[in-house]
């Protein structure tokens, strides 16, 4: 099983390598791929050293699966070339997500859509992934009519330049790069990606469009606000849901506790005499925080409560590691599903 990782030297690419190794993915030969600038450098994986190559060189090695995390430009140019060579491409960029001929997949939710003709498969946006993992089963049971979501997204979602900018700001130095139009440390930016004609950003509209495509329900209304926060790892989301059906809060907790990939950590559970799952070194943690979700693959949900302003509404707080389940882990899970379905 030859596996190519395109963008292997980037933040998400390095996490893809970690996840492949941690999950004992059956890699017989790793093909790390990057730009001409990084070509020839070395990457260690599973105790072996591999030489980084260019996309063209990688295609010649005939990988079975290619995990792409090198931006939309690279994906647009090279994903079709890998696919032509018989390689299954799982792309982490926004390039193919809303292409009607391409599948947009979160394995826990819509893995059933994958078929033998799917050679380019899109990995959803990180914020969409963690939100939908948390609420998909609630939708099945109570049918979601409307979602109002505010995201608090850490700087690693922008990449290394953003990390370097904030590090320089915290040290009181001039940043060698400017990933954001304003200072990010000790600040919040209600601005992720470019603004569109409707006043929303591209990041916000991704959540609208991707939610409907993945949930296979065009009737779901989504109102998003995306905010960049000076945190190194983990995205948080405040989610308000309006359901078509009535519910008891016990049913909400029961559904969330039974949802694959979700860990419920909520102060209400403590009050009811149940201890939420401890994480890190903190015991009896009553709510999720990025501080303790780093390097975890689960989506953590807490602050679950009825919305007193709405007949069938709830509020919840959702946190996940954006580089793991929000990117690398979801991509590797898609690759695992391809193997399980006998498509590679």
Secondary structure, 3 states (H helix, E strand, C coil): CEEEEECCCCHHHHHHHHHHHHCCCCCCEEEEECCCCCCCCEEEECCEEEECECHHHHHHCCCCEEEECCCHHHHHHHHHHHHHCCCEEEECCCCCCCCCCCEEECHHHHHHHCCCCCCEEEECCHHHHHHHHHHHHHHHHHCEEEEEEEEEECHHHCCHHHHHHHHHHHCCCCCCCCCCCCCCCCCEECCCCCECCCCCEHHHHHHHHHHHHHHCCCCCEEEEEEEEECCCCCEEEEEEEEECCCCCHHHHHHHHHCCCCEEECCHHHHHCCCCCCCECCECCCCCCCHHHHCCCCCEEEEEEEECCCCCCEEEEEEEECCCHHHHHHHHHHHHHHHHHCCCC
